[in-house]
């Protein structure tokens, strides 16, 4: 069998790939639509429960902080117990949290529901990274990552019109319950339709396709010792710091784009609803293209890590430049163009970052390092809405806040260039274990 033939998936593996990606995209869209329910129903919830604007801010932050800190244990659990069980549990937990959100009677109950939502949603993207690592060859993982990652921008783009329709048709409480029920159905479909590779009898050809190009000595399940040792490599910290800026910029737009267009650009509420959806539609395209670029580079002989970190850094710098341009142009149409370009590029970075997690560590640590990266990202995501709001409140303008976001993006891009290094191998983890409390290795290899 030639190398090119060995790298082609069999019809059975192709079916697994397509089915898994389809379910991951649907689950990811539900994930992002569920995050938006509180924002869409903000006014009605405040009126119904007698909450202040500050209370709503606390509820929004409750999800982000819970989601960020739940990443760390969740990644290890995905690598330990497998994507099938963990995503089914995560979907069930966050969907039940959505149902509870429609039943709450006071601030305390709502706060608890939002924390539970954050914890439940934590396994989604680490699971996606592990599924792609499990079923795709390294040269095919970029596009697969772009496909599952496009669910974040796609879900954000459709959330407002979908949730507004449900809310106006049935009320905000029923809107929460409907979305919770949809997630529970998806949890059942995932659990009964997906199988981890260990649960499937694979042929030698199928095993070779899945593993050809990966470092030797791959293991199936992560140990606590290996999980802790990941923090001792500069590549891990480079991914954490790099993704911080990516999600910081993403959440400036996710949390503040409608407000920016209405307050700074003086657009009508009606027009804002349309204008704010355009940039996130471009995010879908950017997310898929980022994965395609990574795969092309690998097939042309670029190392798997470099094929991810270099495009991520370039796109993040581009996002920063477009953000600054959007802040200073006087034309509203040009502002939408630059914001669309910014979100297109930031989703290129996001896909490259998640594709990086599929090649930066041993197979049994894929979800773990991806979750660590996502933890860093959502520290930025949790800070971005608050920092932006404080700057706007103090200065009366979004311009300084956008410049700060651009500066954070450039700093994070530098992390991809100067901190992320060689992939971490199983041999590296073993060597660190034997060294004991030695300094951080200069590189993964």
C-alpha positions in Angstrom: 0.0 0.0 0.0 1.4 3.4 -1.0 1.6 6.3 1.5 -1.1 8.2 -0.4 -3.4 5.3 -0.3 -2.8 4.7 3.4 -3.8 8.3 4.1 -7.2 7.9 2.5 -10.1 7.1 4.9 -12.1 4.0 4.2 -15.9 4.4 3.4 -16.7 3.4 7.0 -14.3 6.0 8.4 -15.7 8.6 6.1 -19.2 7.9 7.3 -18.0 8.2 10.9 -16.3 11.5 10.1 -19.3 13.1 8.4 -21.8 11.9 11.0 -19.6 13.1 13.9 -19.0 16.5 12.3 -22.7 17.0 11.5 -23.6 16.2 15.1 -20.8 18.4 16.5 -22.0 21.4 14.4 -25.6 21.0 15.5 -24.5 20.7 19.1 -22.2 23.7 18.7 -25.0 25.8 17.3 -27.3 24.8 20.2 -24.4 25.7 22.5 -24.1 29.2 21.2 -27.8 29.9 20.8 -28.3 28.8 24.4 -25.6 31.3 25.5 -27.6 34.1 23.9 -31.0 33.5 25.5 -30.3 35.8 28.5 -29.1 38.6 26.2 -32.1 38.4 23.9 -34.6 38.2 26.7 -32.8 40.8 28.8 -35.5 43.5 29.0 -38.4 41.0 29.6 -36.5 39.2 32.3 -35.6 42.4 34.1 -39.3 43.4 34.1 -40.6 40.0 35.1 -38.1 39.4 37.9 -37.5 43.0 39.0 -33.7 42.8 38.2 -31.4 45.8 37.7 -28.9 46.3 34.8 -26.2 45.4 37.2 -27.9 42.1 38.1 -28.0 41.2 34.4 -24.3 41.9 34.2 -23.7 39.5 37.0 -25.8 36.9 35.3 -23.9 37.3 32.1 -20.6 37.1 33.9 -21.7 34.0 35.9 -21.8 31.9 32.7 -18.4 33.1 31.4 -16.4 32.6 34.6 -18.0 29.2 35.2 -17.3 28.2 31.6 -13.7 29.3 31.8 -12.8 27.5 35.1 -14.7 24.4 34.2 -12.5 23.9 31.2 -9.5 22.7 33.2 -11.1 19.5 34.7 -13.4 19.0 31.8 -10.5 18.5 29.2 -8.9 15.8 31.4 -12.3 14.1 31.8 -12.8 14.0 28.0 -9.4 12.4 27.5 -10.0 10.0 30.4 -13.6 8.9 29.7 -14.0 9.7 26.0 -16.0 12.1 23.9 -19.1 9.9 23.7 -19.9 10.0 27.4 -18.6 13.5 28.2 -20.4 15.4 25.4 -23.7 13.5 26.2 -23.3 14.5 29.9 -22.4 18.1 29.0 -25.3 18.5 26.6 -27.7 17.1 29.2 -26.4 19.3 32.0 -26.5 22.6 30.0 -29.9 21.7 28.5 -31.3 21.1 32.0 -29.8 24.4 33.0 -31.7 26.1 30.1 -35.0 24.4 31.3 -34.3 25.7 34.8 -33.7 29.1 33.4 -37.3 29.2 32.2 -38.6 28.2 35.7 -36.6 30.6 37.9 -38.3 33.0 40.2 -35.5 35.2 41.5 -31.9 36.3 41.0 -30.3 33.6 43.1 -32.0 30.8 41.2 -31.1 32.4 37.9 -27.4 32.8 38.9 -27.3 29.1 39.8 -28.8 28.2 36.4 -26.2 30.3 34.6 -23.3 28.8 36.5 -24.7 25.3 35.6 -25.0 26.4 32.0 -21.3 27.3 31.9 -20.2 24.0 33.5 -22.4 22.0 31.2 -21.2 23.8 28.0 -17.5 23.3 29.0 -17.0 19.8 27.3 -18.3 20.9 23.8 -15.1 22.2 22.2 -12.5 20.0 23.9 -14.7 17.1 22.8 -14.7 18.4 19.3 -10.9 18.6 19.3 -10.6 15.0 20.6 -13.1 13.6 18.0 -11.1 15.2 15.2 -7.8 13.9 16.6 -9.4 10.4 17.0 -10.9 10.1 13.5 -8.9 12.3 11.1 -5.4 12.1 9.8 -3.2 15.1 10.7 -3.4 16.5 7.1 -7.2 16.4 7.3 -7.7 17.8 10.8 -7.6 21.5 9.9 -10.7 21.6 7.7 -12.5 19.2 10.1 -11.7 21.7 12.9 -12.9 24.6 10.8 -16.2 22.8 10.2 -17.0 22.1 13.9 -15.6 25.6 14.9 -17.9 27.4 12.4 -20.8 26.4 14.7 -19.7 29.2 17.1 -20.2 32.0 14.6 -23.1 30.3 12.9 -24.9 29.9 16.2 -24.2 33.5 17.1 -25.5 34.7 13.7 -28.8 32.8 14.0 -29.4 33.2 17.7 -31.0 36.6 17.7 -33.6 36.0 15.0 -34.4 32.5 16.2 -34.7 33.4 19.9 -36.6 36.6 19.2 -39.2 34.6 17.2 -39.5 32.0 20.0 -39.8 34.7 22.6 -42.4 36.7 20.8 -44.4 33.6 19.9 -44.3 31.8 23.2 -42.8 34.0 25.9 -39.2 34.1 27.3 -39.7 31.3 29.8 -41.0 28.9 27.1 -38.1 30.0 24.8 -35.7 28.7 27.5 -37.6 25.4 27.9 -37.8 24.8 24.1 -34.0 25.3 23.7 -33.4 23.0 26.7 -35.6 20.3 25.2 -33.7 20.6 21.8 -30.4 20.1 23.7 -31.7 17.0 25.5 -32.7 15.5 22.2 -29.3 16.2 20.7 -27.6 14.6 23.8 -29.5 11.4 23.2 -28.7 11.4 19.5 -25.0 11.9 20.2 -24.8 9.1 22.8 -26.6 6.5 20.6 -25.0 7.4 17.3 -21.3 8.2 18.2 -18.6 5.6 19.1 -15.1 6.2 20.4 -12.4 4.4 18.3 -11.7 2.1 21.2 -15.2 0.8 20.9 -14.9 0.0 17.2 -13.0 -2.9 15.6 -10.8 -1.1 13.1 -8.9 -2.6 10.2 -5.1 -2.1 9.9 -5.8 0.3 7.1 -8.1 2.4 9.2 -5.7 2.5 12.1 -2.9 3.5 9.8 -5.0 6.4 8.4 -5.9 7.7 11.8 -2.3 7.6 13.2 0.1 8.1 10.2 2.0 11.4 10.9 1.4 11.5 14.6 4.4 11.2 17.0 5.1 7.6 18.1 4.2 6.3 21.5 0.6 7.4 21.5 -1.6 6.5 24.5 -5.4 6.3 24.9 -6.2 7.8 28.3 -4.6 10.7 30.2 -3.3 10.4 33.7 -3.4 13.2 36.4 0.3 13.3 36.3 0.4 13.9 32.5 -2.3 16.5 32.8 -0.3 18.5 35.3 2.9 18.1 33.4 1.4 19.9 30.3 1.7 23.1 32.3 5.5 22.8 32.3 5.8 23.2 28.6 6.1 26.6 26.8 3.9 25.4 24.0 1.0 25.0 26.4 1.5 28.5 27.8 1.9 29.9 24.3 -1.5 28.4 23.3 -3.2 29.8 26.5 -1.8 33.3 26.0 -2.5 33.3 22.3 -6.1 32.2 22.7 -6.6 34.9 25.4 -6.4 37.6 22.8 -8.5 35.7 20.2 -11.5 35.3 22.5 -11.0 38.8 24.1 -11.5 40.3 20.7 -14.3 37.9 19.8 -16.2 38.8 23.0 -15.8 42.6 22.4 -18.0 42.0 19.3 -20.2 39.3 20.8 -21.1 41.4 23.8 -21.0 44.9 22.5 -21.5 45.0 18.7 -25.2 45.9 18.8 -24.6 48.5 21.5 -21.6 49.9 19.6 -23.6 50.3 16.4 -26.5 52.0 18.2 -24.5 54.2 20.6 -21.3 55.1 18.6 -22.7 54.8 15.1 -26.3 56.0 15.9 -27.9 53.2 13.9 -31.5 52.3 14.5 -32.4 49.3 16.6 -34.1 47.8 13.5 -31.1 48.2 11.2 -28.7 47.1 13.9 -30.3 43.7 14.1 -29.5 43.2 10.4 -26.1 44.9 10.4 -24.8 43.0 13.5 -25.5 39.6 11.8 -23.4 40.3 8.8 -19.9 40.2 10.5 -20.7 36.9 12.2 -21.8 35.4 8.9 -18.3 36.2 7.6 -17.0 34.5 10.8 -18.4 31.2 9.5 -16.4 31.6 6.3 -13.3 32.6 8.1 -13.5 29.6 10.5 -13.8 27.1 7.6 -11.0 28.8 5.6 -8.6 28.8 8.5 -8.8 25.0 8.7 -8.4 24.6 4.9 -5.3 26.8 5.0 -3.8 24.6 7.8 -4.4 21.4 5.8 -2.9 22.9 2.6 0.2 23.9 4.5 0.7 20.5 6.0 0.3 18.8 2.6 3.0 21.1 1.3 5.4 20.0 3.9 5.0 22.6 6.6 5.1 21.0 10.1 1.7 20.5 11.7 2.4 23.0 14.5 3.8 25.7 12.3 0.9 25.3 9.8 -1.4 26.3 12.7 0.5 28.8 14.8 1.7 31.1 11.9 -1.7 31.6 10.3 -3.2 32.1 13.7 -0.7 34.9 14.5 -1.1 36.6 11.1 -4.9 36.5 11.3 -4.9 37.8 14.8 -2.7 40.8 13.8 -5.1 41.4 10.9 -8.0 41.3 13.3 -6.3 44.0 15.4 -5.7 46.2 12.4 -9.3 45.9 11.2 -10.5 46.7 14.7 -8.5 49.9 14.8 -9.7 50.8 11.3 -13.3 50.2 12.3 -12.8 52.5 15.2 -11.7 55.4 13.2 -13.6 55.3 9.9 -16.5 57.8 9.6 -18.6 55.8 7.2 -21.0 53.3 8.9 -20.8 51.1 5.8 -17.0 51.0 6.0 -17.2 50.2 9.7 -19.3 47.2 9.0 -16.8 46.1 6.3 -13.9 46.3 8.7 -15.8 44.6 11.5 -16.7 41.8 9.1 -13.1 41.5 8.1 -12.1 41.5 11.8 -14.5 38.6 12.6 -13.5 36.8 9.5 -9.9 36.8 10.6 -10.5 36.2 14.3 -12.3 33.0 13.4 -9.4 32.0 11.2 -7.3 32.3 14.3 -9.8 30.4 16.4 -9.9 27.5 14.0 -6.1 27.4 13.7 -5.9 27.4 17.5 -8.2 24.4 17.9 -6.5 22.7 15.0 -3.2 23.3 16.9 -4.6 21.4 19.9 -4.9 18.3 17.7 -1.2 18.2 16.9 0.5 20.0 19.9 0.2 17.1 22.4 -0.1 13.3 22.5 -3.5 11.8 21.6 -4.4 11.2 25.2 -3.9 14.8 26.0 -5.7 16.4 23.1 -8.8 17.5 24.9 -6.7 18.5 28.0 -4.5 20.9 26.1 -7.4 22.2 24.1 -9.3 22.9 27.3 -6.3 24.6 28.9 -6.2 26.8 25.8 -9.9 27.5 26.0 -9.5 28.4 29.7 -7.0 31.1 28.7 -9.4 32.2 26.0 -12.4 32.6 28.2 -10.5 34.5 30.9 -10.1 37.0 28.1 -13.8 36.5 27.1 -14.9 37.1 30.7 -12.8 40.3 31.0 -13.6 41.8 27.6 -17.3 42.9 28.2 -16.5 44.4 31.6 -13.3 46.2 30.5 -15.0 47.5 27.4 -18.0 48.7 29.4 -15.8 50.5 31.9 -13.7 52.2 29.2 -16.8 53.4 27.4 -18.3 54.6 30.6 -15.2 56.6 31.5 -14.4 58.0 28.1 -17.8 58.2 26.5 -16.5 56.5 23.4 -15.8 52.9 22.1 -12.6 54.0 20.3 -10.3 53.6 23.3 -11.9 50.2 24.1 -11.4 49.0 20.5 -7.7 50.1 20.6 -7.2 48.2 23.9 -8.7 45.1 22.3 -6.4 45.5 19.3 -3.3 45.8 21.5 -4.3 42.6 23.4 -4.7 40.9 20.0 -1.2 41.9 18.9 0.3 40.7 22.2 -1.4 37.3 21.9 -0.3 37.0 18.2 3.3 37.4 19.5 2.7 34.5 21.8 1.9 32.2 18.9 5.1 33.4 17.2 7.6 33.4 20.1 6.2 31.1 22.8 4.5 28.2 21.0 7.3 25.8 19.9 7.6 22.1 19.1 4.8 19.6 19.8 4.8 17.9 23.2 5.4 14.2 22.8 4.8 11.2 25.1 8.5 11.0 25.5 8.7 14.6 26.6 6.1 13.9 29.3 8.0 10.9 30.5 11.3 12.9 30.6 9.7 15.6 32.6 8.3 13.0 35.0 11.8 11.6 35.5 13.4 15.1 36.0 11.0 16.0 38.8 10.7 19.7 39.6 13.0 20.9 36.8 12.5 24.3 35.0 10.1 24.6 32.1 11.6 22.8 29.0 12.7 25.1 26.3 10.5 23.3 23.8 8.3 20.3 23.5 10.7 18.2 21.5 
